[in-house]
Amino acid sequence: MNKGWVRPHRVPVVLSVVVALLVAACAGGSGAAPPASAPQGKVETQFKLRGASNLGKDTADGKAYEMFATCLGERTNGLVELKHFHAASLGSDAETLELAQTGALDFVVTSLYSSVIPVATVFDLPFLWNDYAHWLKGVDGPVGKVVKDGAEGKRIKILDFHLGGWRDVYTTKKKLDTAEDFKGLKLRTQQTPAWVQLFQALGAVPTPLAFGEVYLALQQGTLDGAETALPAMWDVKHYEVSKYVAQTHHGLSTNAWVISEQTWNKLPKGAQDAVVECSKTAVTFQRTQKLADAERIDKALQDEKKMVFTKPDPAPFRAAAQQVYAKLVTADNQKALVKQIQDLAK
């Protein structure tokens, strides 16, 4: 993948994860019929699956993934067992997506799916969505289907889209009152071209970096700040090394809940149906809880953590965003999808 670089010292860790999970898959994914001696109402586990995500177990996201795992076990009467690994314990967003493509991981939640689905670059664009209702109409309708269909042949299947939240900027020392204040700012951005180019256009020095490495970089002064959704920032306690928040709301993040194509194909039809149904239950919870968490965390950052919030004029940010659209929205299907999204707001 061309996004989400991997530090050299992490390669052995990823390789060890691949080997371990492939062994587990071979042991637990035979798909054989349950033995006659299995207890009534429950069958012997035949599929021991693994899932991974970057956020903690106690977040809206983590709770949703645990809900999904429980639902899946119940709906299949124990035929499928899913263990979810939280807080990037199996690698970064980019690394776990690659593992899912190889079949070494069964489920992942990822914000970097546009790296393998070109049309999904549209979902990375700044100021794409007007509000949550606009976003919901898009991802759960024909717009979302275009992106899901784009995963065909990419060795993954997108089950649903989880809400990432409004992206803002937080800094360690400098208060950001206007777009001019971003000039020269060493800023961690998500590992996607859209965010890199947006902040370059504002005169900042964007630095794509795996999320798990940001705390130390902020603490040591390697970075001046970072951009992400504040619930994610709260989860990893970046408020301990940051002082200011600029509510730029430059994008509404869309994360993909993905199953490896290899895993999907080896599951029997009944288990596939359970995956789809449980995903719908979990995604409804995740979105509702994420909205509630965002409101609570905004207040807590100001009242409890004493962070100073500003709201820069969005006009210069929107002007900079037009440069991003011009560079990244080049294919006909991308242009058509942008128009489709814009039309939904009318």
N, C-alpha and C positions, 0 to 999 in steps of 0.2 A: 504494500500500500504506500502511496506517496504522502500520506498524512500520518501524524502521530508517530514521530521518530522514536526509536527504542534505544536506550543507552546500551552500550556494549556489555556492561557488567550485568545487565538483566537477561541477556539471551539464555544463559544456562538455566535460569529460573523458569523461563517460559518453556524451554525444551523439556525440563523435568516435569512440568505440568502436563505437557502434551503426552509424554510417555505414560505417566500415572493415569491420566484420564482415559487414554486409549485402552489400557489394560482393564480398567474398570468397565469400559463400554463392552469389551469382548466378554467379560465375565457376566455382565448383567443384561445384555441386549440381544439375547438369542432369539427371543420371540416364541419360544416353545410353549406348548399348551400347558396349563397348570396341572400338577399331578392330581390323581383322583382322591388323594388323602387330604387335600387342602380343606381347611375349615369352611363350612357353609357360609356364604355371604362374603367370604374373603379368599382371594387366591394368592398363590405364591408370587412374590415380586419377581418379575422377569426383566424389568427395565429400570436400572438404577442410574438416574440422570443427574447431571450437574448444571447449575446455572451460576452466573456471575454478574456483578454490577459494581459501580464505583462508590455508591453511597451507603451509609450505615444502615444497620438492621432496624433502628428505631425511627428512621425517617418515613415519610409517607410512601416513598418508593420501596424501602426495605420491608415495610409491613405488607405492602401489596404483593411482593414476590413471595413472602411467606404464606400469605393467603392463597396465592395461586398454587403453591406446592401442596398445601393441605387439601385444597379443592381437588387437585389432580389425583392425589392418593385416594380420596373418598370416592370420586366419580368412577375410578377404575377398579374399585374394591381392592386396592393394594397392588394391582398389576404393575403400576408405574409409581416409582418413588423418586422424588426430586429433592436434592439438597442444594440450597442456594448459598453461594459464597459472597459476602458483602464487603464493602469498603476496599475494593480493589485488591483483595487478598490473592486473587489469581492473575493479577496483571492490570495494566492500564486499559482504558477504553479501546484503544487501537489494538492492543495485544489480544484481548479477549474476543474481539470481533474476528481476528484472524484465526483464533483457535476454533471458533464456531464454524468458520468456513472449512476448516480441515476435518471437522467432526469430533475434535478433541474436547469441545464443550458443546452442551446441548442447547442451553438457553443463555442469551445475553441481552442486556439492555444497553443500547449504544446511541451516542449522539453523532457518531462518525460514519453513519451508513451512506452518506453522500459520496464517500471515498470509493465505494464500489457500485453505487447506483447514480449515474450522472444526472438524471432528471431530478433527483432528490436534492441537488445543489440549491434548488429553489427554496426548500424549507430552511436553508441556512441564511437566507437573505435578510438584511436589516429592514426593520419597519415594514415587514410583509403583512402582519396581522394587525387589525385595528384594536381588537379586544378578544377576550376569551370566547365569546359567542361566535365571532368570526372564525377563530381558530377551530372551534369544535365543529362548525358547519363544514369546514374544509377537510380536516383530517378524517372525519367519520363519513365523508361522502365521496363523490367521484374523484375529487382531488387526491384524497388519500389512496384511493384505488390505483391511480396512475403510478404513485410511488411504490405501492406494494407490487404491482405488476412489473415494475422496473427491476425487482429483485430476481426475476426469473433468469436462471442461468448463472446467478452469482453465488450459488451454494448456500444461500440463506432464504428464509421465508419470514416476512414481517407479519406478525400476528395482530399487533395493535400499536397505537401511538400513545405514549405517555407524556404528560405535561411536564416540561422542564421548568417553566416559569419565566417571568420577565428578567432579562439580563441587564445588570447594572454594573457600575464600576466602583471599586473601593481602593483606597490608597493608604499608605503608611504615614506620610508626613504632609502631603500637599492637598489642600482643599480645592476641589474642582467646581468653580462657580460658572465658568463659561467654557465653550469649546476651545478657546485660545489656551486655556490652562492645560490642555492635553499635549501641547507641543513639547517634544523631548521626553515625554513620560515613558519610562520602561515598564511596559504593561503586559502581563500574561494574558494571552487570548486563548480561546479554544482552538484546537488544532484543525481549523477549517479555513480555507482561503477567504471566505466572506468576512470573517471578523478581523483577520490580518489586514486585509485591504481597507476595511472601514477605518481602522485606527491609523493606518499609514496615511490615509487621505486627511486625517485630522492632525497629522504631524507628530503622532506618538511613535514610539519604537516598540511595535508589537513583538512578543516573544512567545511563540507556541510552546507549551510545556505541559507534560502530563500533570493532571490535577494533584496527584499525590506528592508532587515535588514542589508545590507552590508555597506551602507554609514556610519551609526553610529558606526559600529564595526571598520571601518577604521579610523574614526575620533578619537575614544577613544583609539586606539591602541590595541584593542582586536585582530585585524587582522593586519598582515604586508602587505597584498596584496590580490589580487583576480584574478581570471581568467575568462574571458568571451570574447565575440566578442566586439570590441571597439565601434561600433555603439550603443550597449546596454549600455556600460559604459558611453558614451557621453549623452545618453538620461536621465540618472539619476544623471548626474553631479558628478561622482566619481573623475573627474579631480580636483575638488575643494579640495579633501583630499588625492590626490596621486601626485607623482612627476615623477616616472619612468615607462616606458613601455618596456617590453622585447617581441620582436616580435618572439615568439616561433612558431606560426602557428601550434600548436599541434593537431588541429582538425578543420574540416569545419562543423559547426553545421547545423543540419537538424531539423527544427521544423515541427510538424504535425498540419494541419488545420483539426479539428475534429468536427463532428456533433454527438450529442447523438443518439444512436440507437432508443430510444423511440421517439425522434423528427422526425427522418427520416421515421419511420414506420407510423406516424400519418399524414404525408404530402401526399396529392394526387399526382398522377404521374406527372402532369404538374408542380407542385411546386418542386418536386424532380429534374426534368430536369432543372429547372431554377437554383436550388442550384448548380448543377454540372457545368452548363455553366458559371454562375457568378463567381464560384470559379476559373475556368480557366482564366477568364479575370483578376481577382484580383491577382492571383499568378504570372502571367506574369509581371504585374506592380510591384509587391513587389520585385521580384528578380532583375529586371532591376534597380529599385530605390535603392535597398540595395547595389548593387555594386557601384553605383555612390556615395552613402552616405559614404561608407567605405573609398573610396579614398579621399573624401573631409574631413572626420573627422580625418584621419591620419595626413593630412596636418595641420588642425586646432589645433590639440592637440600639435603639435610641434611649429607652428608659433604663435598661439594666446595664448595657455595655457602654453607654455614654458616647456612642458614635455620632458624629455630626453629619446630618443629611443635607444635601443640596439638590436643586432641580434646575440644571442648566437649560437654557432655551434650546428646544429640539431642532429648530430650523437649520442651524449649521450641520447638525448630524444627518438630517434628512438630505441635505445638499450633498454631503460626502457620500451618502448611500447611493446616489445616482451613479457615481463613478463605479461602484461595485457592481451594480446591475449591468452597466455597459460592458464590463469586462467578463462577467461570469455567465450572464444569460445570453448565450450565443446560439444554441441549438434551437431548432423550430419547436421541439416538444417542450423545452424549457420556457420559451416565450409564450407558448399556448397555455402552459400551466400557470404562469404568472398572471396572465389575463383572466384566466378562469377564477383565480383566487381574488383578484381585484373586483371582478364582477359579482362575487358573492357578497361583497360589502355594500352593494348598491341597493 
